[in-house]
Amino acid sequence: MITAARSELSRYLRTETVGGTLLLIAAAVALLWVNSPWSAAYETMTDAVLAIPPLHLELTLADWTKDGLLAVFFFVAGLELKRELVVGELADRKRAALPIIAAVGGVITPAIIAYLVGYGVPGMDRGWAIPVATDIAFALAVLAMTGSRVPPSARVFLLSLAVVDDLLAIILIAVLFTAGLSLLWLLTAIACFAGWWLAQHKRIRTPLVYIPLALVAWYALHEAGVHPTLAGVGLGLLTRVHKDPGESEAPATRWEHLFQPISAGLCVPLFALFASGVPLNSSVFGQLFTDRLPLAIIAGLLLGKTIGIMGSSWLAIRLGIAKRPAHLGYRDMFALSVLGAIGFTVSLLVAELALDDEAAVELAKAAVLVTSMAASLAGSALLLRRGRVHQARRDARALEREQ
């Protein structure tokens, strides 16, 4: 009975609606907490140090959620991307090309707009990277709640776009925020990746091999000076997605079912709790629309992501490089492009890494939160309208068949 209950809970947590709702609740709790008389307790919690002396790791709880728990989130993202590329919708090259091109456009355009708007502002030499990422959990949750009547291909497009988008953002993190690279530790991480691939190739199933490899890969990247969340993406992409004869599930599918509830129910909400504690007062709201740093982030996310995703998609389809997703029109894709402007998890992470001034970090986070909420509301309205259009078409076809 306990096993059945646990299985049902896992299934429940695997739904995008639940994962996104937990993320929003955690962010709301952080915002309310840090803007309450008990804000000192929140700061004490986030700054508390959890050390592992033998490994010379001394990280705050906020850093553990950012560096450790998000590695699980990106492992699940890597598994989903690998599955879609090999056996899913993206196995078709032209269909795979569209979300990849859209993701590239959705990274380059916001970066350019943010850099131009914030040119000369302290911190924008790296702060232009803040609006480049779409939040997978948040965007898919909004789609699940308000886009249930649009074709299923919408979810595949948005998921693939967001995963590639976040992968590009993680590569930017590795390039921009790597200081004092240690070649020895980097080679250690590469050896762990090679060991993971070999274990998959040899069909080794015991977790006694994979857990140490994952932990050492994470630690090696951390010590190498590379952001350790890259370990999650790399290991996910190296996992086998084809099942062998006699196997009920391929390792990628099995591990996705195992870790996705942990990611959605624990890792992402905890990160949101520790990262979303931004003081919001009249001064902050005034600066959001007068200070060039938040204006650059808002313009990059809201305008850059929408224009970059939609523009590059339209151009790729018109040039014949890519195929439009099945049963989706350009208006549907525009609604999904607006959802692409929801930058939360990775945008908050990049804000902490890119900016040195604490006041600037809080202002950047406020800009990300406000813009993500605006994008979610606008995207929801567009999706509800498109859902009614698709439902009317389905009803009309059903009536024709009856007649």
N, C-alpha and C positions, 0 to 999 in steps of 0.2 A: 504493500500500500504506500509506503514511504517512497519507494522507487517510482511508482506511478505518479505520485504527486510531484516529485522532482522532475520527472520527464515532462509533465504538463507545464510546470513553471518554466522549464527551459524553452519549450515550444512557444509559450506566451512571450518570453523575453526576446525571442528571435524575430518577432514582428516589428517592422519599422516604427509603427505607431507607438508602441510601448517604449522602445528605446529612445525615440525622440521626446516622448512625454517625460521620461525620467531625466533626460538631459535638461529639458526646460525647467522642471521642478528644481533640480539641483542649482541651476543658474539663478532662478528666482530666490531660492533660499540664501544663496551667497549675497545677492544684491540687497535683500531685506536685512540680512545679518550685519553686513558691513555698514549699512546706513541706519543702524539702530543704536541705542545706548550701549549695546554689548559688542560694539565693533572691536574693542581691544581684545576680547576673547577670540574673535576670528583671526586677528593678526597674530596672536600668540600661537594659535593652532597652525596656521600656514608656515610660520617661521620656526616651528619646533623641529629640532634636528634628530633624525634617525640615522645612527652611524653603525657601520659594520667595520670595526677596527682592523680585523685581519686583512680586509681587502682595501683598506684606506679609503672607504667610502663614507663621506659625511655629507648627506644631502638633507635638505629640509623636506617636510612632508609634501609641500607644493612641488618641489623638484622630483620627488619620487613619483608623484602622479604624472608629471610632465615627461620624465625620462623613462620611467618603468611601465606604468599602466598603459600609456599610449602605445608602447611597443606591441602590446596584445591587440589593441585596436587596429594597428597597421598590419599585424600578422593576418587578422581576419580579412582586411581589405586586400592584401596580397593574394590570399587564397581565392577570394571572389574574382579578382581580376584574372588570375591564372585559369580558373574554371571557365570564365566567359571567353577567354582568348582561345582555349583549346577545344572545348566541347559545347560552348554556349553560342549565343547570338553573334558574338564577335569572331567566331571561327571563319565566317565569310569575310574575306579581306575587305571588300567594299563597305560592308556594314561595320567592320571593325575600324575602318579608316575614319568614319564620321566622328565618333566620340573622341578619338585620338586627336584629330584635327581641331575639333571644337575645344578640347581641353587645352591644346597649345594656344589657340586664339584667346581662350579664357584666362590664360596665364600672362601672355605677352601684353595684351591690351590694357588690363588693369595696372600692370607694372609701369607701362609708359605713361598712362594718365596720372597715376599717383606720383610718379617722379616729376612730371611736368608741373602739376599743381603744387607740389611741395618742394620744388627746386630751391636749394639754398637753406632749407629749414634744417636745423641740427637733428641728426639721426636719420634723415631721408636718404643718406648714402646707402643704407641697408633697409630702411623702413619701407621702401617701395615694394618689398616682398610681402608686406603684411596682407594686402588684398588679393593675393594670387590664388588662394585655395578655397574650394567649395567644401562645406561641411557635409560629409556623407550622411551621418545619422540624422541631422536636423533636416536636410533637404528631402531625404526619403520619407521621413516622418510626415512632413507637410504634404508630400505627394500622396502618401497612403491615406491621410485624413481627408483631403479635399479633391484628390484626383482619381477616386475609385472608378469613375465612369469613363475615363480616358483609356485608350488601348494599352494592353500590357507592355507593348514595346517602349512606352514612355519610361517605365521603371528601368528597363535594361539600358536605355540611352543615358538616363540620369546617373544610374549607378556606375556605368562604365566611364562616363565623363568625369564623375567625382573621384573615382579611384585613380584614373590617370592623372587628373588634376592634382590630387594630393601626393601622388608619386613624384610628379615634377616639383611640387613644393618641398618635399623631403630632400630631393636632390639639391635644390637651392639651399636648403638648410645645411646640407653637408658641405656645399661649396662655400657659402657665405660665412657660416658660423663655426668653421673648423679652425682652431688656433693651435699652433704647435703640434702638428701632426706627427704621431709616433709610428714610424714604419714597422717596427717589430710588432706592436699591438695590432696594426692594420693587417699584417700578414697572418697573425693569429686568427683574426676574424675571418679572413678569406679561407683559411684552413678549416674553420668550423663550417662555413658555407659548403665547402667541398665535401666535408664529412657528411653533412646533411644530405647532399645530392647523392653521394655514394650509398648511404643507408637506404634512401628511397629506391635507388637503382637495384640494390641487392634484396629489396622487399623485406627489410628488417622492420618489425612492428613494435618491438618493446619500447616503452617510454624511457627506459633506463639509458637508452642511447640518445634520444632526441632532447630530453630535458636538459642534460648537461651541455649538449652542443648549443642549445638556445641560450642558456645562461652565460656560457663562456663567450659566445658571439656578442651578446649584449655588453658584457663587461669589457671585452676587448675593444669594441667600438667606443665605449665610454672613455677608456684609458687612452685610446688612439687620438682622442680629440674630435671624433666624428659623433654627430648626434645619434644616440643609441637606438632611437626608434627605427633607424634604417635596418636594424637586425630583423625586425618584424616583417617588413616588406620583403627583404631578400629571402628569408626562409619560406615565406608564403609562396613566392614565385618559384621556388625550387621544389615544391611539393607536388607529388604525382596526382593527376586528376583522372586518369583512366583506371578503372578497376580491373583486376585480373579475374580469370575464370575461378569461380568459387568464392570470390569476395562479395560481400553484400554491399559494400560501399568503398569507393576510392579513399585514400588517406585525406585528400583535400576536403572531400565532402564530410567525412567523419569528424575531422578536426574543426571544420567550420561549424558544424552542429554543436560541438563541444564548447568552443571558445566564443562563439557569437553571443550567447546569453551572458557570459562573463563580461565580455566587452560592453554590451549594451546595458546590462544591469548594474555593473560595478565600475569598470574602468573609465568609461566616458562620463558618467554622472559625477564620479569623484573628481575627475579632472575639471569638469565644469564648476564644481563646488569650490575648488581651490583657485581656479583661474578667473572666475567671474565676479569676485569681490571688488567691485569698483565703486568708490564713493560717487553718488550722483546727487548733485545739488545745483542750485541756480547758477553758480559759478561755472561748474562743469558744462552744463547745458549751453551757457553763453559762449564758452570757448569752442564747443563743438562746431558752431557755425561762424566763428570768427577766426579761430586759429587755423593756420594752413596745414598743420599736421593732421588733425582729424578730418579736415575738408579733403585732403588728398586721399585718405583712406576711404571716406564715404564715396567720393567720386570714382575711385578705383574699383570699389566693390559694386556699387549700384549701377554705374554707367559702364565701367570697363568690362565687368563680367558679362553683362547683358549684351553689349555690343560685340564683344570678342567672341562669345559662344555663338550667338545668332549669326553674326556676320561671316565668321569662318565656316560655319555649317552651310549657310546659303551658298557661299562661293564654291565650296567643295562639291556640293550637289549639282550646281549649275555647270561646273567644269567637267562633270562626270567622274570625278576622282572617288566619290563616295555615294552610297545609296541612302535615300531618306528612310528612316525607320518605318516599318510596316504600319499602315493605317494612320500615320501621323501627318498632319498638315503643317504648313509653316507657322500658323497661329498657335498650334500646340507646341511647336518647338520654341516659339517666343516665350510662352508661359514657362517652359522648362528652363529657358535661359535666364529668366528672372529669378527662378529658384536657385540657379547657379550663383547668384549674388549673396546667398547665405554663407557667410564666412564665419565660422565659429571656432571649432576645435583647433585647427592648424593656424588660423589667423591669430588667435589669442597666443598660441605657442610662439609664432614668429614675432609678435609684438614684444614678448618678454625677452626674446633672444636678440632682437635688432636694436632695441632702445636701451640706453644706459641710465637715463634719468627716470626716476620712479614716477614723477608727476607726468612725464611724457608717456610712460607705459600705461598708466591709468587712463589718460585721455585717449590713447589709441584703443584701449580695450572698450571704453565707452562708445567710441565711434563704431567699432566692430559690432557691438551688441545692438546699438540703435539701428544700424544699417541692416543687420541680419533680420531684425524684427520687421522693418519696413519691407524688405524683400519677401519675407514669408507671407505677410499680409497681401502684398500686391500679387505675388505668385498664386496664392490661394484663390483670390478673386478671379484671376484669369483662368485657373484650372476649373473652378466651379462653372464658369461660363462655358468653357470648352466641353466639360462633362455633359452639360445640358444639350449641347449641339450633337455630340456623339450619341447620346441616349435617344434623341429625336430621330436621328438617322436609323438607329437600330429598330426603333418602334415602327418607322415607316417601312423598313424592309420586312419586318415580321408581318405587318398588315398586308403587304403585297403578296407574301407567300400564302397567307390565309385566303386571300381573294382568288 
